[in-house]
Amino acid sequence: MLTLLAASDSGSSGAFLGDDLIPYLVLAIGGALLAGNVAAILKPPAKRGDDDLDQAPLARSVVMAVLGAIAALWALASLLT
């Protein structure tokens, strides 16, 4: 019974999300990197601890947001082609 459930005629590798797992992961991480850094720049948290900064370091946040955007765009291009 287990052999019948595992067999597939579709020709896919049977892995979760098929052969597109890496682009989906890069899309998720790149999008989160972009969204998190943009949110940190635009709206810092209202409650801060004693060791927290008043605002996010602007240069580092912009660089990380750009890297996230590049990764997300690469992943979208990979998935759409």
C-alpha positions in Angstrom: 0.0 0.0 0.0 2.8 2.4 0.8 4.5 1.7 -2.5 1.4 2.6 -4.4 1.1 5.9 -2.5 4.7 6.8 -3.2 4.7 5.9 -6.9 3.9 8.7 -9.3 3.4 8.8 -13.0 3.8 12.6 -13.2 7.6 12.4 -13.7 8.3 14.7 -10.8 11.0 14.0 -8.2 8.4 13.6 -5.5 10.1 16.3 -3.3 8.1 19.0 -1.6 7.4 21.7 -4.2 9.1 19.6 -6.9 12.2 20.9 -8.6 11.4 24.5 -7.6 12.2 24.2 -3.9 15.3 26.4 -3.9 13.8 29.3 -5.9 10.8 29.3 -3.5 13.1 29.4 -0.5 15.1 32.2 -2.0 11.9 34.1 -2.8 10.7 33.7 0.8 14.0 34.7 2.4 14.6 37.6 0.0 11.1 38.9 0.4 11.4 38.7 4.2 14.8 40.5 4.1 13.3 43.2 1.9 10.1 43.7 3.9 11.8 43.5 7.3 14.5 46.1 6.6 12.0 48.5 4.9 9.7 48.2 7.9 12.6 48.8 10.3 13.5 52.0 8.3 10.0 53.3 7.9 8.5 52.4 11.3 10.8 51.6 14.2 9.2 49.7 17.1 7.4 51.9 19.6 8.7 50.0 22.7 12.4 49.6 23.0 14.6 47.9 25.6 17.5 49.5 27.3 20.1 48.2 24.8 18.0 48.9 21.6 18.9 51.6 19.1 16.6 54.5 18.6 16.4 53.7 14.9 17.8 51.1 12.5 21.2 51.8 11.0 20.2 53.3 7.6 23.1 52.2 5.4 23.1 48.6 6.6 19.3 48.4 6.3 19.3 49.8 2.8 22.0 47.4 1.7 20.2 44.4 3.2 16.9 45.5 1.6 18.6 45.8 -1.8 20.1 42.3 -1.4 16.7 41.0 -0.5 15.1 42.6 -3.5 17.8 41.2 -5.8 17.3 37.7 -4.4 13.5 37.9 -4.6 13.7 39.2 -8.2 16.1 36.4 -9.2 13.8 33.8 -7.6 10.7 35.2 -9.4 12.6 35.2 -12.7 13.6 31.6 -12.1 10.1 30.5 -11.3 8.5 32.3 -14.2 10.9 31.0 -16.9 
